[in-house]
């Protein structure tokens, strides 16, 4: 019997003891935790206390509960998918986005009109409530079963300058880059990566386990005068994928010579 003798709520003390046992390797990844009855006896606590402790560890992502089987230590394997984040352009002006996988569309793209939020407006250097064309795609990597949500957001002002974008806002990103370049823009891209907990609809679409964060990748396409022209968002389960980047060194600006 292991007696709990720490400050704090009783269930938090039990959760802390179990957390230490998991992190120390006493319970290996994929191994079952003791049953409720065994935990009650081990820590001399009530059933509600044990259930609250297990719920706390589940919320932390340390364990998963399989109905009818019990609680198991979450596996922590390396991500099954590496998403390459780079773009190339051929001599003929055609763009290719490299992802390292062959995505299939699980359903038809959803095209709609929307408006900027505080976050998307900031990325596009627009105020809130500015008109946008949106296109949402649900993607599937058939080799690993990984699912991803992809979104493109095109400002109306950009679509007016490049009419084909207004007529076909569901164009693939590489095609959009090509159209923007033909319109005279020298393109460059910036990207951010954020880990956060999923919204309910994201968790359902991505089929992520409980307490699993998503990777939220935001790529902005810039043109003349560094003006943002397009925003892309990609969301994946952080337990399934990692992002990889090719980084090259920029040329240092030439030092100015002082005049005598």
Backbone bond lengths (Angstrom), bond angles and torsions (degrees), N, CA, C in turn:
res aa  C-N    CA-C-N  psi(-1)  N-CA   C-N-CA  omega(-1)  CA-C   N-CA-C  phi
1 X - - - 1.467 - - 1.531 108.89 -
2 X 1.353 116.34 135.53 1.459 122.05 177.99 1.507 108.32 -112.40
3 X 1.313 117.26 114.21 1.452 120.59 -178.76 1.517 110.77 -85.56
4 X 1.325 116.23 141.13 1.457 123.17 178.48 1.520 108.96 -88.36
5 X 1.319 116.79 119.85 1.463 120.29 -178.21 1.536 109.24 -135.96
6 X 1.335 116.84 55.37 1.460 121.28 -179.56 1.521 108.69 -128.61
7 X 1.326 116.75 155.95 1.465 119.13 176.60 1.524 109.86 -70.59
8 X 1.342 115.33 160.17 1.457 119.57 178.42 1.511 111.10 107.31
9 X 1.364 115.17 168.81 1.457 120.62 178.86 1.522 109.41 -58.21
10 X 1.330 115.99 148.11 1.462 121.02 -174.29 1.526 111.49 -60.80
11 X 1.341 117.36 -41.40 1.471 118.49 -178.73 1.524 110.89 -66.53
12 X 1.355 117.05 -32.35 1.460 120.28 177.79 1.528 110.42 -67.67
13 X 1.329 116.86 -33.87 1.453 120.67 177.36 1.522 110.87 -67.13
14 X 1.318 116.34 -42.35 1.465 120.44 177.58 1.527 109.84 -65.06
15 X 1.331 116.81 -43.03 1.469 121.01 178.73 1.521 110.50 -60.95
16 X 1.342 117.64 -40.66 1.462 121.39 179.65 1.523 111.11 -64.30
17 X 1.345 116.50 -40.45 1.467 120.11 179.55 1.527 110.72 -65.97
18 X 1.328 116.66 -42.49 1.458 120.11 178.29 1.532 111.10 -67.39
19 X 1.335 116.12 -38.17 1.472 119.85 178.55 1.527 110.04 -60.41
20 X 1.324 116.56 -44.50 1.466 120.70 179.32 1.525 110.35 -61.86
21 X 1.331 116.15 -40.06 1.466 120.17 -179.80 1.527 111.34 -65.35
22 X 1.333 116.29 -36.89 1.472 120.17 179.11 1.522 110.24 -70.65
23 X 1.337 116.86 -48.12 1.456 120.57 -176.01 1.528 112.50 -69.42
24 X 1.327 117.08 -26.15 1.461 120.45 178.28 1.523 112.40 -82.43
25 X 1.332 116.89 -10.01 1.458 120.13 179.00 1.509 114.25 94.42
26 X 1.331 117.77 3.33 1.462 119.28 177.44 1.523 110.16 -60.84
27 X 1.331 115.43 -40.24 1.463 121.13 172.17 1.525 106.93 -110.09
28 X 1.319 117.57 112.39 1.452 121.15 -175.73 1.525 111.25 -77.80
29 X 1.343 115.48 162.15 1.457 120.59 178.00 1.528 110.13 -58.20
30 X 1.314 114.74 129.46 1.451 121.04 -179.55 1.511 113.96 89.97
31 X 1.340 117.49 -10.43 1.466 121.17 -177.97 1.524 110.37 -80.91
32 X 1.331 117.55 149.64 1.463 119.88 177.24 1.520 111.30 -77.17
33 X 1.323 115.55 147.72 1.454 120.24 170.30 1.533 108.44 -78.60
34 X 1.313 117.29 160.21 1.469 118.77 173.50 1.527 110.67 -57.44
35 X 1.302 116.27 157.18 1.464 121.21 179.44 1.517 110.66 -67.59
36 X 1.344 115.98 166.29 1.471 119.44 177.49 1.514 111.06 -55.48
37 X 1.343 116.22 -44.71 1.468 119.87 -178.66 1.523 110.91 -61.39
38 X 1.329 117.58 -40.31 1.457 120.75 179.57 1.528 111.60 -67.27
39 X 1.343 116.60 -39.32 1.464 119.84 178.81 1.523 111.11 -68.56
40 X 1.320 116.78 -38.94 1.465 120.55 177.30 1.525 110.14 -58.91
41 X 1.335 115.73 -44.39 1.469 120.41 -179.48 1.525 110.85 -69.81
42 X 1.328 116.44 -40.98 1.467 120.20 -176.11 1.519 111.82 -64.55
43 X 1.338 116.86 -42.17 1.461 120.13 -175.02 1.519 113.75 -104.37
44 X 1.322 117.42 0.25 1.475 122.12 178.50 1.523 111.21 54.61
45 X 1.329 115.73 51.51 1.463 121.73 179.64 1.523 109.11 -130.16
46 X 1.328 115.45 174.80 1.465 120.77 -177.68 1.527 110.66 -85.18
47 X 1.333 115.37 167.41 1.465 121.11 178.39 1.533 111.89 -62.13
48 X 1.362 119.59 -44.85 1.469 118.88 177.54 1.527 112.85 -58.56
49 X 1.345 117.03 -36.27 1.465 119.71 179.03 1.516 110.96 -63.91
50 X 1.332 116.64 -43.55 1.463 120.59 178.27 1.524 110.44 -63.10
51 X 1.325 116.63 -43.99 1.468 119.79 -178.45 1.531 111.08 -64.14
52 X 1.328 117.46 -39.03 1.468 120.22 178.04 1.529 111.08 -67.01
53 X 1.343 116.90 -36.84 1.461 120.38 177.98 1.528 110.80 -65.19
54 X 1.321 116.27 -44.17 1.470 120.83 178.80 1.526 109.86 -63.67
55 X 1.328 117.36 -40.77 1.467 120.94 178.83 1.522 110.85 -62.13
56 X 1.341 117.13 -38.44 1.461 120.65 179.51 1.523 110.56 -64.79
57 X 1.331 117.75 -42.90 1.465 121.01 179.56 1.527 111.27 -69.21
58 X 1.320 115.64 -32.24 1.464 119.22 176.71 1.525 110.38 -66.74
59 X 1.332 116.40 -40.93 1.467 120.35 178.64 1.522 111.19 -64.61
60 X 1.335 117.90 -29.75 1.465 121.89 177.88 1.518 112.39 -77.53
61 X 1.346 116.50 -12.54 1.456 119.87 -178.57 1.517 113.77 85.90
62 X 1.353 118.01 10.37 1.455 120.37 -179.34 1.521 112.51 -80.82
63 X 1.334 116.53 -28.38 1.463 119.40 -179.25 1.520 109.33 -135.01
64 X 1.323 115.17 161.63 1.457 121.20 171.87 1.522 108.07 -127.97
65 X 1.309 115.23 145.09 1.455 121.20 -178.87 1.515 108.53 -106.16
66 X 1.320 116.72 121.97 1.463 122.87 177.59 1.518 107.33 -106.07
67 X 1.316 115.29 114.08 1.464 119.59 -175.31 1.526 110.82 -58.92
68 X 1.319 114.12 131.33 1.452 120.62 179.67 1.516 113.75 87.20
69 X 1.354 117.66 -9.02 1.459 120.42 -177.87 1.520 112.45 -121.88
70 X 1.341 117.93 -33.34 1.450 120.16 178.71 1.513 112.80 123.64
71 X 1.335 115.61 -163.20 1.457 122.47 -177.86 1.523 109.62 -105.05
72 X 1.351 115.80 137.53 1.460 121.12 -176.15 1.523 109.39 -131.00
73 X 1.335 115.96 145.71 1.455 121.17 175.29 1.523 108.27 -67.44
74 X 1.322 116.33 130.56 1.461 120.93 -178.00 1.511 110.85 -63.98
75 X 1.325 116.24 135.03 1.451 121.67 173.41 1.524 108.75 -69.88
76 X 1.323 117.66 145.11 1.461 121.86 178.41 1.532 110.12 -127.58
77 X 1.339 117.07 62.33 1.456 118.70 179.36 1.523 111.17 -77.34
78 X 1.332 115.59 167.68 1.463 119.49 173.46 1.523 108.48 -64.63
79 X 1.335 118.08 147.36 1.466 119.68 178.73 1.522 111.05 -53.85
80 X 1.330 116.01 142.21 1.460 120.41 -176.48 1.520 111.99 -80.69
81 X 1.325 117.06 -11.84 1.459 120.17 -174.47 1.522 110.24 -137.37
82 X 1.328 116.12 133.01 1.462 121.77 174.37 1.521 108.47 -110.51
83 X 1.326 116.20 120.78 1.456 122.11 -179.08 1.520 108.85 -94.46
84 X 1.323 116.82 113.11 1.460 120.81 178.12 1.526 108.70 -79.44
85 X 1.321 116.44 132.11 1.460 121.64 -176.93 1.522 109.39 -115.66
86 X 1.326 116.42 81.10 1.457 120.11 175.81 1.524 109.70 -150.59
87 X 1.313 114.50 161.09 1.462 122.26 -175.88 1.526 107.97 -131.85
88 X 1.332 116.71 137.78 1.457 120.20 174.55 1.523 109.00 -124.40
89 X 1.335 114.40 156.43 1.455 120.96 178.37 1.523 108.82 -129.40
90 X 1.327 116.67 129.66 1.457 121.28 179.79 1.520 110.03 -81.01
91 X 1.342 115.39 169.07 1.455 119.78 177.88 1.508 112.58 -62.57
92 X 1.343 116.55 -23.92 1.462 120.96 178.82 1.517 112.19 -84.59
93 X 1.332 116.93 1.75 1.463 119.83 177.76 1.514 114.69 86.18
94 X 1.327 117.57 13.71 1.467 120.54 178.31 1.522 109.27 -92.04
95 X 1.339 115.41 138.23 1.463 121.28 -178.27 1.523 111.05 -101.48
96 X 1.311 114.61 148.87 1.464 121.46 175.55 1.513 108.43 -134.09
97 X 1.339 115.97 130.75 1.468 120.35 174.59 1.521 107.95 -99.97
98 X 1.318 116.37 127.41 1.460 121.43 -178.21 1.528 108.77 -98.00
99 X 1.315 116.29 125.69 1.462 120.03 178.11 1.519 112.33 -121.04
100 X 1.331 117.81 -15.13 1.455 119.94 -178.25 1.512 113.30 82.95
101 X 1.323 117.55 4.34 1.462 120.90 178.09 1.515 109.03 -149.99
102 X 1.320 115.80 163.53 1.463 121.61 178.70 1.523 108.07 -106.49
103 X 1.325 115.64 98.15 1.459 120.26 -177.61 1.527 110.57 -75.31
104 X 1.317 115.57 142.63 1.455 122.28 170.93 1.516 108.22 -113.04
105 X 1.326 117.14 143.63 1.459 120.40 177.55 1.530 108.84 -83.16
106 X 1.333 115.52 122.98 1.459 120.17 -178.75 1.520 112.55 -75.68
107 X 1.320 116.15 -19.33 1.466 120.87 179.87 1.521 108.32 -157.75
108 X 1.308 116.54 170.00 1.463 120.55 -179.83 1.527 110.20 -64.96
109 X 1.346 117.92 142.00 1.465 119.89 177.96 1.521 111.37 -58.90
110 X 1.303 116.56 143.78 1.457 121.91 177.12 1.512 110.38 -100.91
111 X 1.340 117.03 113.92 1.468 122.52 -178.45 1.524 108.60 -103.21
112 X 1.317 117.02 138.03 1.457 120.54 -176.53 1.523 109.61 -158.34
113 X 1.317 115.39 168.62 1.461 121.90 172.77 1.518 108.41 -105.23
114 X 1.309 115.93 139.26 1.454 120.28 -178.13 1.527 109.06 -146.52
115 X 1.317 117.12 -171.12 1.460 121.64 179.90 1.526 109.36 -136.19
116 X 1.301 115.45 157.02 1.456 119.86 -178.76 1.527 110.76 -65.99
117 X 1.324 114.06 148.20 1.457 122.15 169.62 1.534 107.16 -104.04
118 X 1.309 116.11 -177.22 1.470 119.06 177.53 1.527 110.05 -60.08
119 X 1.362 117.43 -40.45 1.453 121.21 -176.72 1.525 111.91 -73.89
120 X 1.349 116.89 -49.68 1.467 118.60 -177.64 1.527 110.73 -70.69
121 X 1.333 117.38 -32.69 1.458 119.95 176.39 1.512 111.92 -63.55
122 X 1.332 116.63 -39.40 1.460 120.07 178.61 1.522 110.71 -64.19
123 X 1.345 117.38 -43.03 1.463 121.05 -179.28 1.521 111.50 -64.87
124 X 1.350 117.04 -33.46 1.460 121.25 -177.27 1.529 112.74 -97.30
125 X 1.330 117.17 4.32 1.472 122.92 -178.39 1.540 110.71 57.28
126 X 1.325 114.76 42.43 1.462 121.61 178.51 1.526 108.55 -124.98
127 X 1.325 115.59 158.52 1.456 119.72 173.68 1.517 110.61 -75.35
128 X 1.311 116.36 175.46 1.466 120.04 176.27 1.525 110.14 -72.96
129 X 1.332 114.80 153.42 1.468 123.06 177.71 1.527 113.46 69.82
130 X 1.355 118.10 21.24 1.461 121.06 172.72 1.534 108.58 -81.77
131 X 1.337 116.91 141.93 1.463 121.70 -173.24 1.532 111.76 -72.50
132 X 1.331 115.67 139.04 1.461 123.07 179.92 1.523 110.33 -137.49
133 X 1.327 116.01 152.23 1.455 122.13 162.82 1.523 107.09 -93.55
134 X 1.330 116.99 132.93 1.453 121.07 177.27 1.511 111.30 -119.47
135 X 1.322 116.10 149.90 1.462 121.34 174.88 1.520 108.18 -142.78
136 X 1.331 116.81 122.39 1.460 122.73 -179.49 1.521 110.37 -109.65
137 X 1.330 115.24 136.68 1.463 121.51 177.22 1.519 109.92 -128.92
138 X 1.325 116.98 139.55 1.458 122.82 170.81 1.522 106.75 -105.05
139 X 1.342 115.81 116.26 1.454 121.43 -173.90 1.527 110.56 -108.72
140 X 1.330 115.43 153.98 1.463 121.74 179.39 1.517 109.38 -136.58
141 X 1.331 116.13 131.32 1.462 121.17 170.54 1.523 107.17 -92.28
142 X 1.341 118.66 107.27 1.468 120.32 -173.32 1.521 113.02 -64.36
143 X 1.327 118.38 -26.60 1.461 120.29 -177.05 1.528 112.32 -70.23
144 X 1.332 116.74 -38.18 1.466 120.28 -176.03 1.521 113.81 -112.21
145 X 1.339 116.65 -12.80 1.459 119.92 -176.26 1.515 113.83 79.46
146 X 1.333 117.26 7.04 1.464 121.28 179.85 1.521 110.38 -70.26
147 X 1.316 116.15 135.76 1.460 122.33 179.02 1.531 109.25 -109.82
148 X 1.322 115.97 148.97 1.464 121.37 -179.71 1.515 109.56 -143.10
149 X 1.323 115.60 146.73 1.459 122.26 173.68 1.518 107.90 -106.11
150 X 1.327 116.89 127.25 1.461 121.35 -179.85 1.520 109.18 -123.27
151 X 1.326 116.26 136.07 1.466 121.56 -178.45 1.523 109.58 -134.94
152 X 1.326 115.96 137.83 1.467 121.02 170.50 1.528 108.12 -117.72
153 X 1.326 116.00 140.17 1.454 122.80 178.65 1.531 108.43 -128.49
154 X 1.336 116.16 119.38 1.460 122.72 -176.59 1.523 108.77 -116.38
155 X 1.320 119.72 119.59 1.463 120.64 176.49 1.525 111.18 -61.40
156 X 1.323 116.25 143.02 1.463 120.67 177.59 1.523 111.12 -55.18
157 X 1.334 116.57 -39.07 1.461 120.17 -177.74 1.524 111.01 -60.84
158 X 1.336 117.25 -37.20 1.464 121.09 178.38 1.528 109.67 -70.79
159 X 1.340 117.12 -39.93 1.459 120.67 179.18 1.525 111.58 -65.30
160 X 1.318 117.59 -30.75 1.465 120.12 177.23 1.528 110.73 -69.30
161 X 1.326 116.48 -34.32 1.465 120.46 178.76 1.527 111.49 -74.86
162 X 1.324 116.95 -31.44 1.469 122.60 -179.48 1.526 106.83 -122.58
163 X 1.336 118.07 85.27 1.463 122.06 -170.83 1.527 114.85 -53.16
164 X 1.331 117.50 -32.56 1.466 118.85 -178.92 1.522 111.97 -62.36
165 X 1.337 117.18 -28.88 1.464 120.08 178.19 1.530 110.63 -68.35
166 X 1.336 116.83 -36.75 1.460 119.85 176.52 1.514 111.92 -69.51
167 X 1.344 116.61 -33.07 1.457 120.82 179.33 1.530 112.11 -78.48
168 X 1.343 116.01 -30.37 1.473 120.40 -177.67 1.532 109.96 -134.49
169 X 1.325 117.95 67.67 1.472 119.52 179.94 1.525 113.44 -68.88
170 X 1.353 116.45 -6.87 1.458 120.46 176.86 1.526 112.03 -91.46
171 X 1.332 117.76 12.35 1.462 120.73 178.07 1.524 110.26 -59.95
172 X 1.339 115.92 147.53 1.461 120.73 176.43 1.535 108.89 -65.54
173 X 1.337 117.73 151.21 1.466 120.08 -178.82 1.525 114.03 -52.62
174 X 1.335 118.38 -42.80 1.466 120.00 -178.91 1.529 111.13 -60.58
175 X 1.328 116.81 -37.18 1.461 120.83 177.80 1.531 110.43 -68.78
176 X 1.314 117.84 -38.02 1.464 121.14 177.93 1.528 109.68 -62.87
177 X 1.352 116.45 -43.45 1.462 119.07 178.30 1.539 110.16 -57.87
178 X 1.320 115.54 -43.77 1.462 120.27 -178.38 1.525 110.90 -60.87
179 X 1.327 116.27 -43.99 1.458 120.14 -179.62 1.526 111.37 -65.64
180 X 1.308 117.28 -39.94 1.464 120.64 179.12 1.528 110.64 -66.16
181 X 1.341 116.45 -39.66 1.467 119.40 178.52 1.521 110.86 -65.86
182 X 1.332 117.46 -39.54 1.460 120.59 178.32 1.521 111.54 -65.03
183 X 1.341 116.05 -26.01 1.462 119.99 178.03 1.524 112.29 -79.73
184 X 1.337 116.52 1.05 1.461 119.77 174.26 1.513 115.41 105.09
185 X 1.317 118.23 7.05 1.461 120.72 -178.59 1.528 110.97 -89.72
186 X 1.318 116.41 130.99 1.462 122.53 169.32 1.531 106.33 -87.77
187 X 1.328 116.90 106.43 1.458 121.17 -167.63 1.521 112.94 -86.70
188 X 1.326 114.04 145.92 1.453 121.48 165.88 1.525 107.59 -146.37
189 X 1.326 117.13 165.03 1.459 120.52 -170.73 1.526 111.15 -131.59
190 X 1.302 115.72 146.57 1.468 121.67 171.14 1.526 107.03 -125.65
191 X 1.329 115.68 151.84 1.464 118.72 -176.14 1.515 111.02 -146.59
192 X 1.316 116.03 143.81 1.462 122.13 174.41 1.518 108.57 -125.55
193 X 1.338 115.63 153.11 1.466 122.19 177.71 1.518 107.82 -128.37
194 X 1.308 115.40 129.44 1.466 121.28 -178.87 1.519 109.06 -130.44
195 X 1.322 116.79 138.41 1.462 121.90 171.54 1.519 107.92 -102.81
196 X 1.309 116.67 128.36 1.473 120.68 179.78 1.519 108.55 -152.15
197 X 1.324 115.36 166.36 1.447 119.59 176.50 1.528 109.18 -76.56
198 X 1.321 118.08 144.00 1.471 120.22 -175.56 1.520 112.64 -75.50
199 X 1.326 115.01 152.32 1.454 120.76 168.41 1.522 108.56 -73.74
200 X 1.330 118.60 158.87 1.468 119.69 -176.78 1.528 114.34 -54.36
201 X 1.356 117.26 -41.45 1.459 118.37 -179.23 1.530 111.52 -70.53
202 X 1.334 117.62 -31.80 1.458 120.54 176.08 1.523 110.63 -67.17
203 X 1.319 116.99 -43.03 1.459 120.44 -179.66 1.527 110.60 -62.18
204 X 1.336 116.63 -39.72 1.463 120.19 178.69 1.526 111.34 -66.58
205 X 1.339 116.70 -46.55 1.466 120.57 -177.40 1.525 111.79 -66.77
206 X 1.338 116.70 -39.36 1.461 120.93 -177.33 1.518 112.99 -85.59
207 X 1.344 116.22 -13.60 1.469 122.18 179.43 1.526 110.87 57.37
208 X 1.333 116.25 47.54 1.458 120.95 -179.71 1.527 110.07 -87.06
209 X 1.338 117.54 148.53 1.471 120.65 176.38 1.522 110.97 -67.09
210 X 1.312 115.70 168.94 1.463 120.99 176.76 1.524 110.41 -56.71
211 X 1.345 114.62 146.71 1.470 122.58 173.22 1.523 112.96 56.54
212 X 1.330 117.08 32.93 1.467 121.69 178.66 1.518 109.63 -108.63
213 X 1.341 118.82 122.54 1.464 120.06 178.48 1.521 111.56 -74.18
214 X 1.317 115.63 165.28 1.459 121.72 173.36 1.520 108.94 -110.96
215 X 1.331 115.50 152.12 1.452 121.93 167.77 1.519 107.31 -89.51
216 X 1.316 116.11 125.40 1.466 121.33 179.13 1.520 107.01 -114.11
217 X 1.348 116.08 107.46 1.453 122.17 -179.35 1.521 108.92 -102.05
218 X 1.320 116.97 125.74 1.464 122.46 -179.84 1.527 109.03 -118.77
219 X 1.327 116.14 119.09 1.470 121.68 -179.56 1.521 109.26 -115.88
220 X 1.324 116.36 126.06 1.457 121.92 177.82 1.517 109.31 -109.64
221 X 1.335 116.50 129.50 1.456 122.32 175.05 1.512 108.74 -93.87
222 X 1.335 116.04 125.75 1.458 122.13 -178.64 1.524 109.65 -110.35
223 X 1.333 116.30 150.24 1.456 121.50 179.18 1.508 112.34 -126.87
224 X 1.332 115.28 -139.63 1.463 120.99 -178.04 1.525 110.71 -57.59
225 X 1.319 116.16 137.78 1.469 122.85 -179.12 1.524 111.94 58.78
226 X 1.358 115.57 27.65 1.470 122.28 178.94 1.527 112.79 61.62
227 X 1.313 116.96 21.63 1.466 121.24 -178.31 1.532 110.86 -71.09
228 X 1.350 119.32 128.91 1.462 121.37 175.28 1.530 110.91 -67.75
229 X 1.334 116.64 130.33 1.462 122.07 -176.08 1.522 113.04 -114.88
230 X 1.308 117.50 -25.53 1.466 121.62 -172.84 1.516 108.49 -154.13
231 X 1.328 115.72 141.87 1.461 121.41 174.63 1.516 108.71 -121.72
232 X 1.338 115.55 128.46 1.463 121.22 174.62 1.526 109.08 -117.18
233 X 1.319 115.76 140.63 1.460 121.20 176.48 1.526 108.54 -128.17
234 X 1.324 115.81 134.38 1.461 121.31 176.60 1.513 108.36 -129.18
235 X 1.322 116.42 131.78 1.460 121.35 -178.20 1.519 109.66 -126.99
236 X 1.351 115.45 130.44 1.460 122.25 -179.63 1.515 109.45 -140.20
237 X 1.324 116.94 156.45 1.447 120.48 174.29 1.520 110.80 -66.76
238 X 1.341 116.78 129.66 1.461 120.56 -177.56 1.523 111.92 -68.30
239 X 1.328 117.94 -15.88 1.461 120.24 176.91 1.520 111.87 -81.99
240 X 1.344 117.18 -10.38 1.462 120.99 -174.43 1.521 113.14 -109.39
241 X 1.315 118.22 -26.60 1.459 119.77 -168.62 1.517 112.51 -141.67
242 X 1.324 114.57 156.00 1.451 122.30 171.13 1.526 107.92 -135.41
243 X 1.338 116.16 153.66 1.458 121.19 -179.37 1.520 109.27 -101.36
244 X 1.342 115.97 139.32 1.459 121.98 179.25 1.517 109.01 -123.50
245 X 1.332 116.68 139.84 1.462 122.19 -175.20 1.521 110.57 -127.21
246 X 1.325 115.82 142.08 1.446 121.89 171.05 1.530 107.03 -95.97
247 X 1.312 116.48 123.45 1.467 121.05 -175.32 1.522 108.77 -117.26
248 X 1.306 116.20 128.76 1.463 121.44 176.22 1.522 108.67 -117.85
249 X 1.325 115.35 156.16 1.463 120.28 -177.81 1.527 110.21 -83.24
250 X 1.319 116.54 131.05 1.460 120.80 173.58 1.524 109.59 -74.23
251 X 1.316 114.87 151.35 1.452 118.77 174.64 1.531 109.79 -72.60
252 X 1.301 115.36 134.35 1.462 118.72 177.28 1.525 108.74 -71.84
253 X 1.331 117.92 141.49 1.469 119.23 178.58 1.520 111.16 -62.54
254 X 1.316 114.23 142.33 1.469 118.75 -178.83 1.522 110.21 -63.83
255 X 1.305 115.80 136.97 1.475 120.65 179.71 1.526 109.09 -69.96
256 X 1.302 116.18 136.34 1.463 120.39 178.43 1.532 110.07 -79.01
257 X 1.301 114.61 134.98 1.458 118.53 177.33 1.531 110.09 -82.40
258 X 1.258 115.38 133.89 1.480 119.09 177.80 1.517 109.22 -79.48
259 X 1.279 115.89 141.53 1.456 120.68 179.20 1.538 110.43 -83.29
260 X 1.282 114.29 138.16 1.465 118.71 179.75 1.510 109.87 -70.83
